[in-house]
Amino acid sequence: MNSQPVYNLDEIIKNNLDSEQWKQFKRIHYGRIDHGELQLKPSTIEESKKNGFEVAAFSVDAAKEVRTTNIVKVGLIQHSIVLPTNEPIVAQKRAVFDKVEKIIQSAAAEGVQILCLQETWYMPFFLCTREKQKWEEFAECPKQGQSTQFLRKLAKKYNMVIVSPILEKDEGVWWNTAIVIDADGEYMGKHRKNHLPSVGSFSETPYYAPGNTGHPVFQTKFAKIAVNICYGRHHALNWLMFALNGAEIVFNPAATISEFGESFWGIEARNAAIANGYFCCSINRVGTERFTTTTNQDITRSYYGSSYVTAPNGCRTPGLSRDKDGLLIVKMDLNLCRQVKDHWGFPMTSRLELYAKELRDKSL
Ligand SMILES: NC(=O)NCCC(=O)O
C-alpha cells in the first residue's frame, strides 16, 4: 500500500470509487468519460523521471465539419523555485532557467507548439515580504531582459510560441507582465496585469502599477492567444474582453495558495471557458517559499499547483499534482470554439449593448 498521503483531488476520488462510480464521476465532473489521454514518448518519460517532473498529455477533439481541423498542441509548466530566497538573485534565476529549460526540451520533443509558464516564473513570489528594493534585480526589461533572451532562443530553436510572465521594470515603474514570443523567436508584445490584489498577504499594489495594455490578443503562428494574469481570473469582464477581442486560448498564469480559494481554482477559469467560447489554461506554481525580512520576520508560503485546461464545451483535464513540477500537454482542435458558440448561442444572445448602457450610466 502507498503510505504517501494523497494530495491530488483527482487521485483521491479515483482511489476511492469503483470502476462504474469512477466512470460516472468523470462524466459529470470532467465533462467526459474518456480523458483522451495521449501516449508519451519513452524518452519523455525517462527525461521526466531523471529531472523530477511529471508529464500528462490529453487531447480535446472537435466534431468533423467543413473546415479542416485546426489542431494545436499546448504546454503548461508548473514548478517550484530552486534555491533559497536569500541566495544571490543571479544564481536563483539561473537555477530556475536550468530547471525550466529541461522541461521545455521535453515539451518540444512532444511537439508542443504554444507554451506558457507560471506567473513571474523565474523568481520566488516575494510580494508577501513588503520589501521591494532588495528584489530589484528580478525586474526586467520585456524586450531585452535576461529571461526574454533566454526564451527567445528556445522559441526559435523549437518553433514554439512562448508566453513568459515576468516582473517588468519600465522607466523605474514595475509591472506584472506577460510577454509573448512568436515561434520564430521574435518578441510579439506584452500584456500587463489589469487587476492587482490587495487582500491579506497578497498586497501587490505597493510593488507594481495596474495594467494599461487593455486586453490584447496575439495572432501567433499557431493560434490567437491572450493572457489573464492570476488575480484577473476573479474578474468576469476581464475574461469577456479577451473573448470580444477574438482569443481562442486564454492563459491564466498564477501564483496562489490554498487560503486564497483553492475550492474555486477549478471553477473560475472553467466558467470563463464555457461563457466565452475559448480554451482556458490555468497554471499555478508549486513548492514552499521561505523569506526572512530585514526585520527578521519569517514568512512561509506554499503553492498548490493543480494546473489544468478547460475546453469551451466545459470539459476539463485532470490537474497536475499539488506539489510536483510538471508539464501538462493538451492537443486541442480550435474548431471547437466556433462549434460551441454556434451550439449554445452565447455570443448571439449576449445583449452587450444592455450592459454597456448600464455600465456607462453607473460610471457617470
Ligand atoms: N498572484 C496573485 O495575484 N495572487 C492573488 C491571490 C489569488 O487571486 O489567488
The ligand as an SDF file (V2000), in Angstrom:
LIG
                    3D

  9  8  0  0  0  0  0  0  0  0999 V2000
   -0.7280   36.3580   -7.7610 N   0  0  0  0  0  0  0  0  0  0  0  0
   -1.8980   36.8150   -7.3690 C   0  0  0  0  0  0  0  0  0  0  0  0
   -2.4610   37.7160   -7.9730 O   0  0  0  0  0  0  0  0  0  0  0  0
   -2.4380   36.2540   -6.2660 N   0  0  0  0  0  0  0  0  0  0  0  0
   -3.5860   36.7680   -5.6520 C   0  0  0  0  0  0  0  0  0  0  0  0
   -4.3540   35.7610   -4.9200 C   0  0  0  0  0  0  0  0  0  0  0  0
   -5.2650   34.9900   -5.8270 C   0  0  0  0  0  0  0  0  0  0  0  0
   -6.0620   35.5730   -6.5510 O   0  0  0  0  0  0  0  0  0  0  0  0
   -5.1610   33.7960   -5.8300 O   0  0  0  0  0  0  0  0  0  0  0  0
  1  2  1  0
  2  3  2  0
  2  4  1  0
  4  5  1  0
  5  6  1  0
  6  7  1  0
  7  8  2  0
  7  9  1  0
M  END
$$$$
